[in-house]
Each structure stands twice: as structure tokens, then as C-alpha cells.
């Protein structure tokens, strides 16, 4: 497994949002489409955390993981040191919503994927403010006023895209959506394949 160093604030995403429901979704919708020795790339803020779990689910895989924190706000995508069309699965979990412009990142994903490769996008889907605050406050361990303030501040970041927005983004970036699954109230899993030239 090849990894870049994780960014320091990413532990919560890997442990809080990627749970048994996520891995059940991977087993049901992703694993049957993988070759015996897949090449898997994780793009995220804490690549080592997710990649260790992927290694357990796909022990014969070659895994690459990249911290793309710096690229999220530059309007560009990292030029990853992998050949075009050589990756069977690219995973992004709770990361793409943080891109100021997601299209360069999606273009790099498209470049890397093999013709039958899969893009596994797992990210926040917009919820009403009241629902978001209620969910955040029931999971909070801090003082209620502090928790509410933190939740109000993160609401615009986590609720940037609706399900329809994600579907449109994938279509515009030349992906065909195979499946969209609501795995938890906050997150949807999208499975897509590259189309176009």
C-alpha cells in the first residue's frame, strides 16, 4: 500500500461517517464488479485510515492513497503518478464536497479509471437545517450551546449539494451513474463508471 501522510483533522470522517453500512454497500455493490487483483485508489484527507480498511476487504488489491487537502481549494486537481486507465476503483469519502471546483478533481478520476473502472463517491447530501442541527446535537458530546454553534457553522459546508446536484455533477464530468444509495441520513453512496472519450 502506498500512502501520502494524512492531514491532522481527518480522523473524524473515517471513523464517524464510514461505518458498517458503508462497508455493507461496498460488499454488495462494489466487490462483485472488481477483478481478482484490483488496483484501488483512495482520494481523501486521511488516506491511510480508509485504505487499511480497503485492504481488509480486498486483500489481493494494490492500494494507493493520496491526501488531496491542498488541492481542495486551489481549483486544480493533483496530477497523480499513475497511468491513464489503470485503476479499477477510486474512492472518495466525505471529501469532494470540500472542493471549491469539483470538475478538475473529477477529470483526474476519469483519467485514472479503466474503461470498466468504478468511481465510489460517498458524501454529504443536503438536509434541512432543522434536521441537520437535530442530528448534530444528538451526537454531540460538548456543551449544547457550543455544539449548536459548531453545527450552524458546518451546515453550509456539509449541505452544499443535493442528491440531484451530485447526479448532475457526475453526468457533466462524463460519468454514468450505476447506483445511488442513501446509507445514512447525512450521506449517499454513488457508484459510477466513466463515459465519453
LINSUL-V874765 format. One record per residue. RES is the residue in one letter. PHI is phi as a letter, one per 30 degrees, with the letter a starting at -180 (NA if undefined). PSI is psi in radians with two decimals (none if undefined). NEAR is the number of other C-alpha atoms within 8 Angstrom. Layout:
((RES PHI PSI NEAR) (RES PHI PSI NEAR))
This chain:
((X NA 2.36 7) (X c 2.22 6) (X b 2.64 10) (X d 2.84 9) (X d 2.46 9) (X d 2.64 10) (X d 2.66 9) (X d -0.36 6) (X c 0.27 6) (X c -0.12 10) (X e -0.66 9) (X d -0.67 8) (X d -0.81 10) (X d -0.58 11) (X c -0.47 8) (X c -0.69 7) (X c -0.46 8) (X c 1.70 11) (X c -2.87 8) (X e -0.62 6) (X d -0.67 9) (X d -0.88 10) (X d -0.53 9) (X d -0.70 8) (X d -0.69 10) (X d -0.79 9) (X d -0.68 9) (X d -0.78 8) (X c -0.40 9) (X c -0.90 11) (X e -0.73 8) (X d -0.33 7) (X c 0.00 6) (X d 2.48 10) (X d 2.99 6) (X e -0.59 6) (X b 1.30 8) (X d 2.70 12) (X c 2.13 12) (X b 2.35 13) (X b 2.29 12) (X c 2.21 14) (X c 2.09 14) (X a -2.96 14) (X c -0.30 13) (X b 1.26 15) (X d -0.65 16) (X d -0.59 11) (X d -0.85 9) (X d -0.65 10) (X d -0.60 13) (X d -0.68 8) (X d -0.70 8) (X d -0.66 9) (X d -0.61 11) (X d -0.64 7) (X d -0.46 6) (X b 1.29 7) (X d -0.39 7) (X c 0.04 8) (X d 2.67 11) (X c 2.12 9) (X c 2.44 12) (X b 2.40 12) (X b 2.37 15) (X b 2.30 14) (X d 2.05 14) (X c 0.37 10) (X e -0.81 9) (X d -0.58 6) (X d -0.25 11) (X d -0.56 14) (X c 0.22 11) (X c -0.15 7) (X i 0.16 11) (X b 2.99 10) (X c 2.65 9) (X d 2.50 8) (X c 1.73 5) (X d 2.51 5) (X d 0.94 4) (X b 2.58 6) (X d 2.62 6) (X d 2.35 8) (X i 0.48 9) (X c 0.03 10) (X c 2.37 13) (X c -0.47 14) (X b 2.27 14) (X b 2.23 14) (X c 2.35 12) (X b 2.07 13) (X c 2.00 12) (X h 0.72 11) (X b -0.78 11) (X d -0.51 10) (X d -0.34 12) (X d -0.16 8) (X d 2.24 11) (X d -0.68 8) (X b 1.87 10) (X d -0.24 10) (X d -0.73 8) (X d -0.67 10) (X d -0.76 11) (X d -0.58 10) (X d -0.66 9) (X d -0.68 12) (X d -0.80 10) (X e -0.76 11) (X d -0.74 8) (X d -0.55 12) (X d 2.43 18) (X d 2.82 10) (X e -0.56 8) (X c 0.20 8) (X d 2.78 11) (X c 2.44 13) (X c 2.06 14) (X c 1.79 12) (X c 2.10 10) (X b 1.96 12) (X a 2.97 13) (X d 2.43 12) (X b 2.41 13) (X e 2.40 11) (X b 2.76 9) (X d 2.59 6) (X e -0.78 7) (X d -0.77 6) (X d -0.75 8) (X d -0.82 11) (X d -0.74 11) (X d -0.80 8) (X d -0.70 8) (X d -0.71 11) (X d -0.59 11) (X d -0.38 6) (X c -0.11 6) (X d 2.57 8) (X c 0.02 5) (X c 3.08 6) (X d 2.42 6) (X e -0.72 8) (X d -0.72 6) (X d -0.75 8) (X d -0.73 13) (X d -0.75 11) (X d -0.79 8) (X d -0.73 8) (X d -0.70 12) (X d -0.66 9) (X d -0.60 7) (X d -0.23 8) (X e -0.85 10) (X d -0.50 8) (X d -0.81 8) (X d -0.31 11) (X c 0.60 11) (X d -0.68 9) (X b 2.41 12) (X d 2.98 10) (X e -0.74 9) (X d -0.63 7) (X d -0.79 8) (X d -0.75 9) (X d -0.73 9) (X d -0.78 8) (X e -0.79 9) (X d -0.76 13) (X d -0.81 10) (X d -0.51 7) (X d 0.23 10) (X i 0.88 10) (X c 2.52 13) (X c 2.17 10) (X d 2.11 12) (X d -0.62 8) (X a 2.51 8) (X b 2.14 9) (X b 2.27 7) (X d 1.82 8) (X c -0.43 10) (X a 2.87 7) (X e -0.51 5) (X c -0.40 8) (X b 2.57 11) (X b 2.57 14) (X c 2.21 14) (X c 2.33 13) (X c 2.13 14) (X b 2.77 13) (X b 2.65 13) (X d 2.52 14) (X b -3.09 8) (X i -3.01 5) (X d none 2))
